[in-house]
Amino acid sequence: MRLSVVRPAPDLAGFVAGYCLIDDPAGALDARLLRAAPQTGACLCLQLGDDVDTDFRDRRPRLSYAGIQPHVRIYRPAGKARSVVILLSALGSITFLPSCGRMLFGEGVDAGALLGDGAVWRLRDAASAADNETEVVGTIDAWLRLRFAQRAVRASDRRLASAMTMLSGGSFGIDTVAARLELSPRQLERNFIEHLGAPPKTFQQIVRVAASVQATLSGDRDPLDGYADQAHQIRSWRTFLGVTPGQMKSAGPSEMATKFLAESRKLPAEWAHYL
């Protein structure tokens, strides 16, 4: 099984954080439970191989679109998996399908129902026919370039993306972010709920726990960063992950987590993804 993280074309960097390509021609992942951490960015998952079952409402779409995830999600490959996870940036999460936050929060939906099955099948057929990783990425780059070209980026979109970036950094409180963007805290909350499905406070909590998970698995940073104390961290982990840091340390990272961590230095810190 091979996992690699690849950056998008430079002109898409404002919309796409990266691509996670998974290729399992021998079926080593068949029937395994793959667990993904809570995330604050939206992502698309394109299935080019055999089916991958999920715990979302739409369980086996060829192209799924998932919003912010406040809890651990389960994926179960069946057979020979070949998948591309498209990790969207803050601006990409807002503009790919605007005003869908409430529908997507904590969910993954069949993108064909939102974009049209024809658009999804054309992407899948072109990516499936690609001979190598570079061609797969180039095909997806071209498809996303067309999608984002159809979406005019508004000043309000950039303002919300800036708010997401500032809150992800952990240096600013919600009131400070709102003031810097010349919004009231109530306006900022309405924008977050409309486009992301969650208020800024929840967004900030998920950012913190995702970064703490990555720090725990990688050992690169202090997992307590952003928390008042260890008790605060443990409460947050139980809420969003259902486990404590000690339990995760004892279990250790899965094979998928180990492979993803080795590649994820190319991504923002909040993309812990696999556990």
Order of alpha helices (4+ residues) and beta strands (2+ residues): beta-beta-beta-beta-beta-beta-beta-beta-alpha-alpha-beta-alpha-alpha-alpha-alpha-alpha-alpha-alpha-alpha-alpha-alpha
